Amino acid sequence: MKEINLGRILIENRHRLGITQEDLAACMGVSKAAVSKWETGTTYPDITLLPKLADYFNISIDKLMGYKPQMTREEIRKIYSRLSKEFVSQPIEQVLEHCREITKKYFSCFPLLYQIGSLYVNYGIMAGEKAKIKKIYEDAKELFERVKTGTDDINLAKQALNMEALCMLSLNRPNDVLDLLGKPDFSMTAPEPLLASAYQQLGKRKEAKGILQVAIYYHMIVIMNLFSIYLGLCLDDKERFNETCQRAIHMADIFQLEKLHPSILLSFYLTASQGYMKLGDTEKTLDILEQYAFLATSQIYPLHLHGDNFFDLVDNWLENTLALGDVLPRDSKTIRENILKSVENNKIFLTLHNDPRFQNMIRKLKTVTTD
């Protein structure tokens, strides 16, 4: 975060208007020495003079002070990384208090507030007690609501809206989610094809390709998430569940998600295996879990977002557009531990604990946390 730079701003604006320190001092009713001290940062003007100075130079008080409430993307990444590590190494109440101190200090830095809210969502479950988890989600919701209403960044506002809805779902408030999000927009219009065509007409083929690559990459991730959610709605129809699972895995194979985005494929495998277990199909449950274990113990670490030979223009977008760059919301240690816990401590797989295939898979997964 940038510090107050009133002295520099005074000098710049005084030169812009072509006035001397004596001229400014006379207008403000102070001595030339006082103006000189303001400009060197030795002292600051009396608070009652700030509106008069701002009005004199026809700028806002914030601009007069040289105050910028927004952190840089790199600063936000560093804070997020530090807090993420604290969540797994320190008592959660201590880390939450640290987060509150940061949000109070930078309450107008909306990209930072969004990331603090994301930390609450990703690590809130570590609070253990339901009442504490609920409070964390409520705090996250308040942060996302502030971001949504305060930022002038349309994309950030949309992201905050969706995260606010996620918090409401976690708080068992489905009706509020429906009221918040309203009806989905299925107008089948999107800006990416138009933007790509415009760049192509300008002869900027690389920019056109980049936009479409990012769009395909983004929607591929969205589709995999939709498949996972849709599986849960197909438990009353085993045939449809099977087809949905097969189509999702086929798409994952086409885009080589085991290398491109293994974390989302791991999440899908876990959802599918739980679904097959609910359907009473132990054989397919174990088949999917073995794919889960094989991927989890392969050379995919450290997990991060990235492109490949097909998506060769995506990495630049990840680095320069996303607040966290190619970093995933959870730290590597937490991800590895959850990969094992999601299976070993999952009550739905309790009846499989004596199965040799299941036991072998757990042994393999335990290596993930020790590497």
N, C-alpha and C positions, 0 to 999 in steps of 0.2 A: 504494500500500500504506500502511496506517495505521501510525504509529509507536507506540512504547511509551507508554502513558498511565497508568502506575502511580499517579502522584499523584492524578489525577482519580478513579480507581477507589477508592483508599483513602478519599478524602473522601466519595464517594457512599455507600460501604458503611458507613463510620463513622456518617454521618448516618442511614442506614437503621436501624442498630442502636441509635442514640441514645447513643453513647459519645463521650467526649472524647479529645483527643490524649493526656492524662495516663493515661486508662484503657488505651488501646492500648499506650502506652509501657510501662506496668507489666506488662502481659500478655506483651509481647515481650522484656522485660528490657533496655530501652534508655531513653534520656532522652526527655523531651518535645521537646526541641530536635531530636533525631534524627528523630522522627516528622514534625515540622514541615518539616524539610528534604526528607523523602521526598515530602511532599504538594506542596511547591513545585517539585519536580524538581531541587533543588540537588544532592542525592545520592540513591543507591539503597540499599535494604536489602542487607545481606550475603546472599549467595546461599543460605546455610543457613537464613535466616529465611523465604524465599519459601514453602516448604511449610507452615510454621507460620501465616503470614499467610493463605494460601489456605484452610487448614483452619479458622482462626478465623472467617472470613467465609463459610465453606461454599461456596466457589467454586473453579474450577480455576485453576491457575497462569497459564494463557494468559489467562483472563478477568481475573485479578488484574493482569496486566501491561497489559491493554487491547490485547493483540496480536491483530491480525486478519490471517491469512496470505492472505486472498483479496483480489485487486485488484477494483476496480470495472470494470464493462463498458467504460466510457469509457477507463480507464487501459489496459486490455488492447488496445483498438482502436488507441490511440496507439502502443503498443509494436509491435504487429503492423505498422502502417503504416510506422513508422520502419525496422524490420528488413526489410520487403519492399523498401523503397527501397535499403537497404544491399546486399541480395543482387544488385541489378542495377548497382550503382555501385562496389562495393568487392570486393577479392579474397575469394573464397568462404571460404577458411580463416579469414580475419579475422572475417567475419560469423558463422561457425559458433562461433568462440571467444566472440564476444559473446553468442550465444544460450546457450552453456554457462554463462557467468557469470550470466545472468539466471535460468536454471533452477535453479542452485545457490542463488541468493538467495531465490527464491520457490518452493521445492520443494514447498510445500503448497498452492499456488494452482493447483488442477487445471484450471480453465478456461484459464489462461494456458499451462500445460504442453501442453494440447491444441492450442492455436494455434501454439505453437513447433513441435510435431510436424507440424502441417499445413504450416508453412513449409518444413520439411525435405522433405516429400513434394513440394511444389510447385516447389521450387527446387533439389532435390538433383541433378537431371540436369545442372545447370550445373557440377558438379564435374568433368565430362569423363571422367576415368578410371573404369573399371568398379569397381575396388577401392574408390575413394573414394565412388562413388555407393552401393555396397553398404553401406559403413560408415554413411553418412547414413541410409539406410533402416533399418538396425539400431538406430541411435540413436533414430529416430522411433518404431520399434516399442516400444522400452523406455519411452519417454515415454507412449505410448498405454496400455501395460500398467499403468503406475503410475496413470494417470488412472482407468482401468477399475476397479482394485482399491481405490483410495483415496477416490474421490469418493462422496458420498451422494446425488448428483444422478443419478437413474435415466436420464434422457435423455442426459446427458453420458456416462454409462458405456456406453450403447448406441452412441453415436457413436464413442467411443474403441475399442470392440470392433470395429466395422466398419473403422475406420482401421488398427487392428492387423492385421486380415485383409488389407487392401490392401497393407500393407508386406510381409506374408508372400508374397503373390502376386508382388510386385516382386522378392522374393528367391528366386523359383522354389521355393516351399515349398507346393504345392497341398494335400498331405495334411494339413499343419498347419492350413490354412485350413478344411478340412472338419471337422477335430477341434475347432477353435475355435468355429465357427459352428453346427455340428450341423445338424439338419434344419430347414428353414424352417417357419414357422408359417402354414399356409394354412387356419386355422380360420374365415376370413371374418368375424371379429369385429373391430370397431374402436371406440374410445371416442367418436370425433367425432359420429356420429349420436345417440348417447345424450346427450352433453353438449349438443348443439344442441337436442334435444328438451326437456331439463331447463331450459335458458335460456328456451325458448319458453313453457313452462308458467309460468315466473316473469314472463312478460311482457317479457323482455329480448330482443327480436327482433334488435337490432343485434348483440349478443354471439353469438346463435345463427347469424346470417348470417356473422359474422366467422370463427367456428370452421369452418364448412363451406367458406367461400372459401379459407381457408388449407389445408384438407385437399385441395381440388380442385387448388389451385396446387402443393402439394407432390407429390401423386401424379402430376400432369401431368409434372413434371420427372423423377420416377422412371420413368414410362412411356417417356419419350424416351430415357433412359439404357438401359432394358431393350431398346428397339428397336435401339439401336446395338450392343449386345452380341449380340442375337439375329441381326443381319445376319451377323456373323462365323461363326455356326453354320449359315447357309443357303447357304454357298458351294458346297455339293454339290448344290444344287437351285436352278437359276437362276429357275425360275418362282416358287418360294417367296420367293427373295430379292427379286424384282421386287415381289411383292405386299406383302411386309413394308415395303419402301421406300415404296411408294405409300401404304400405310395411315399410316405415320409422317408423311409429308409432308402428307397430308390432315388429320391431327390437328393438325399444326403450323399449317396454314392456318386451321382452325376457331378455335384459340386465339390466332391472330395472334402467333405466337412470334417472328416477325421484329422485332416491336416490344417484345413483353413480355419475351422472354428470348433475345435473339439469340445469345448465347454458346453455349447448348446446341444451338441450331439449326446454328450453324457447325460444332460438333463432330460432329453427325449427318451433315451434308453431306460432311465430310471422310471419315468412316467409310464412307459409301455410295459415294463416288467411288473409294476404295481397293478396295472390294469389286467394283465393276463392272470395275475394271482387272484384278483377279485373274480375273474371269470372261471376260476378253478382249473386253469390250464397250467399245471406245474412244469410240464416239459418246455413250453414256450417261455415261461417265466425264466427258467434256468438258461435257456438259449440266449435270451436278451441280456440277462445278467452277466453271462460270460462275455458277450460283446462289450458290455459296460466295463468289465474288469480288464479285458484285453486292451481297450482304448485307454483306460485310466492308468495302466502300467506301461504304456508305450512312451516313446520319446516326444512328449508333448509339452514338457515343462522347460522354462516357466511359461505359464499360460498368458497369452496376450493376444490382442486383436491384430490381424495382419492380412495382407493380400497374398497372392500367389502368382504363378505364371499367367493365369487368365486375368485375375484382378491385379494387374501390374501398376495401376494408377490409384489404388485405394490407400496405400500407406501414407501418402502425402496428405490425403483428406483426413485420415485418422489423426495424424500428428497436428495438423493446423486448424482443424475444425472442432473436434471433440475436446471438451474441457479437460478430460483425463488422458487424452491422446490414445495410445494403444493399451493403456492399463485397464484391467478389469476392476469392477467395483470392490471385490474382496481381495485381500492379500493372499499370496500363494500358500502360506501355512494354513490359513483357514479353509481354503479351497480343498487342499489335500486331506485335511481332517474330515471335512464334510463328505468327501467322496467315499470314505470308509464308513462313517457314521450313518450315512443315508441308507446303507444296506444292512450293516451289522446291527444297528440299533433300531431298525425299522420293524415295528410290531407286525406289519403285514407279512413279513417273511419269517415269522417265528417258527412256523411248522417246517421250514426248510433247514433249520439249523443242524439237523442230524444227517442231512443228505450229503454224500461225499462230494458231489459237484459243487454244492454251495460252500462247503468247508474249504475246498481247494481254492475257490474264488476269493473267500475272505482272507486266506493266507496270502494270496497274490496282492490283494488290496492293501494289506497291512504294510507291504513294502513301500507303498506310496508315501506313507507318513514317516518312514525312516530314512528315505533317500536324502 
